[in-house]
Amino acid sequence: MKKLIVNLKNYSYPVFYKKNLLKENFIIDFCKKIGFSIVIVTHKNIQDLFAKSLYEKFKKENFKVKILSFEQGEENKTRRTKEYLEDELIKNNFGKDTLVVAIGGGIVSDVAGFLASTYMRGIPYIIVPTTLLAMVDASIGGKTAVNTNLAKNLIGTIYQPKAVFLDFEVLKTLDDREIKNGLIEMLKHTLISSKKAFYDLLNAKRITQKLIIESIRIKKQIIEKDEKEESLRKILNFGHTISHAIEGSLNFKISHGEALVYGIYVESYLSYAMNYLSKKHFEEIVGFLKNKGLFQNKYKFSIDRIINFLKNDKKNILGKNQFILLKNFGKPINNVGIIKNLIVNSLSSCLEDMYVNNCNNRT
Ligand SMILES: NC(=O)c1ccc[n+]([C@@H]2O[C@H](COP(=O)([O-])OP(=O)(O)OC[C@H]3O[C@@H](n4cnc5c(N)ncnc54)[C@H](O)[C@@H]3O)[C@@H](O)[C@H]2O)c1
């Protein structure tokens, strides 16, 4: 079985990858070494697609096993969903010997990981990512979280899984929109890592297994140097300061990936406006976003609401927003404080041709 190893300071875990891995017994055999009670956490809309067959396999091997599923959508990535899952575990007498199996996209792995990190002060979990975004990003690095009405991903933990299992076959049932949501995180990885990675992705006719593995490798190398996001790992937030505020401002009625398209657009513009990034490179990034069809829907943005949500960003220092900007492809800069006027102007410049609801009551 092919694998990458995520080598952290005090812990390491494998990321196995193979076409049709889910058809084999490999995951079941791996789980035997960890626990005999299994809780499969998934989304309702994909329960029949993936969780059921895994459930049958565990059952056949005499595990105690239960599927717990919740409704899809960012609006369900909440403390309430986590509480529902916790109550179900308690009601069904799942103890410390339980292993959580997260099978789904990034929302499932974020919620299931958070659940595992606090249930009985921590039980193990594994991730079977079934979206492109979850494969290249959410399943790697151990960040878990839920949203609140006031902010995105503000409540959570860093808690590493025992292993990650990638089966490329699962991508066949993903629609084009979800593939694009993964592609934007892949773009982010290239922008913060190297010129070559950016042009390789730009020139790729389709998303190959090799590109997926390369994208994971970029993230892996960053978190290996800074698991707890004390410094370097922050560069993975490129585009996310704005995108998280956009998600909140639209009451989470936009997918994470789509919000990130706007986030990368605005933060690349900020990099250019602050004289870090050349006009040529800024235009190449915008060209990527447009040519790959990443601006998928139009939204009625409110800059006032985006600015309000920026106040709750995790990275703020003394109330001031900190951005990761770009000097060049592969040359991110950490912790750039930016004055509010420039943020407002950049949001206006980038979003005004996209149904921006410009309010006049800015303070
Ligand atoms: N922890 C991290 O480091 C990290 C990194 C990036 C993003 N995230 C989080 O990930 C979330 C977004 O994840 P996502 O883009 O995977 O979205 P998602 O989890 O909402 O999945 C998208 C949709 O696709 C469905 N789906 C999943 N697999 C499928 C398949 N193979 N075929 C058909 N449908 C399928 C899901 O049920 C859902 O309806 C956000 O909440 C974001 O904050 C976390």
The ligand as a MOL file (V3000), in Angstrom:
LIG
                    3D

  0  0  0     0  0            999 V3000
M  V30 BEGIN CTAB
M  V30 COUNTS 44 48 0 0 0
M  V30 BEGIN ATOM
M  V30 1 N -9.2110 20.8630 9.1730 0
M  V30 2 C -8.6220 21.4960 8.1900 0
M  V30 3 O -7.3910 21.6240 8.1500 0
M  V30 4 C -9.4590 22.0540 7.0710 0
M  V30 5 C -8.8350 22.5100 5.9010 0
M  V30 6 C -9.6350 22.9640 4.8770 0
M  V30 7 C -11.0120 22.9880 5.0140 0
M  V30 8 N -11.5710 22.5560 6.1690 0 CHG=1
M  V30 9 C -13.0220 22.5550 6.3310 0
M  V30 10 O -13.5750 21.6570 5.3680 0
M  V30 11 C -14.9240 22.0340 5.1310 0
M  V30 12 C -15.2320 21.9200 3.6470 0
M  V30 13 O -15.0510 20.5880 3.2530 0
M  V30 14 P -15.5990 20.0360 1.8480 0
M  V30 15 O -15.2820 21.0040 0.7860 0
M  V30 16 O -15.1410 18.6610 1.7370 0 CHG=-1
M  V30 17 O -17.1690 20.1470 1.9930 0
M  V30 18 P -18.2680 19.1860 2.6340 0
M  V30 19 O -17.7240 18.4010 3.7340 0
M  V30 20 O -19.4280 20.0760 2.9010 0
M  V30 21 O -18.6380 18.2100 1.4240 0
M  V30 22 C -19.2790 18.7440 0.2920 0
M  V30 23 C -20.5180 17.9450 -0.1020 0
M  V30 24 O -20.1290 16.7950 -0.8490 0
M  V30 25 C -20.7220 15.6240 -0.2780 0
M  V30 26 N -19.8050 14.5380 -0.5760 0
M  V30 27 C -18.7060 14.1670 0.1070 0
M  V30 28 N -18.0510 13.2140 -0.5620 0
M  V30 29 C -18.7550 12.9490 -1.6740 0
M  V30 30 C -18.5820 12.0680 -2.7640 0
M  V30 31 N -17.4830 11.3200 -2.8900 0
M  V30 32 N -19.5190 12.0410 -3.7320 0
M  V30 33 C -20.6030 12.8460 -3.6610 0
M  V30 34 N -20.8140 13.7260 -2.6700 0
M  V30 35 C -19.8950 13.7860 -1.6860 0
M  V30 36 C -20.8750 15.9960 1.1800 0
M  V30 37 O -21.7690 15.1680 1.8520 0
M  V30 38 C -21.3460 17.4360 1.0600 0
M  V30 39 O -22.6970 17.4640 0.7140 0
M  V30 40 C -15.0930 23.4330 5.6700 0
M  V30 41 O -15.8980 23.4270 6.8150 0
M  V30 42 C -13.6880 23.8670 6.0200 0
M  V30 43 O -13.6400 24.7550 7.1030 0
M  V30 44 C -10.8210 22.0770 7.1890 0
M  V30 END ATOM
M  V30 BEGIN BOND
M  V30 1 1 1 2
M  V30 2 2 2 3
M  V30 3 1 2 4
M  V30 4 1 4 5
M  V30 5 2 4 44
M  V30 6 2 5 6
M  V30 7 1 6 7
M  V30 8 2 7 8
M  V30 9 1 8 9
M  V30 10 1 8 44
M  V30 11 1 9 10
M  V30 12 1 9 42
M  V30 13 1 10 11
M  V30 14 1 11 12
M  V30 15 1 11 40
M  V30 16 1 12 13
M  V30 17 1 13 14
M  V30 18 2 14 15
M  V30 19 1 14 16
M  V30 20 1 14 17
M  V30 21 1 17 18
M  V30 22 2 18 19
M  V30 23 1 18 20
M  V30 24 1 18 21
M  V30 25 1 21 22
M  V30 26 1 22 23
M  V30 27 1 23 24
M  V30 28 1 23 38
M  V30 29 1 24 25
M  V30 30 1 25 26
M  V30 31 1 25 36
M  V30 32 1 26 27
M  V30 33 1 26 35
M  V30 34 2 27 28
M  V30 35 1 28 29
M  V30 36 1 29 30
M  V30 37 2 29 35
M  V30 38 1 30 31
M  V30 39 2 30 32
M  V30 40 1 32 33
M  V30 41 2 33 34
M  V30 42 1 34 35
M  V30 43 1 36 37
M  V30 44 1 36 38
M  V30 45 1 38 39
M  V30 46 1 40 41
M  V30 47 1 40 42
M  V30 48 1 42 43
M  V30 END BOND
M  V30 END CTAB
M  END
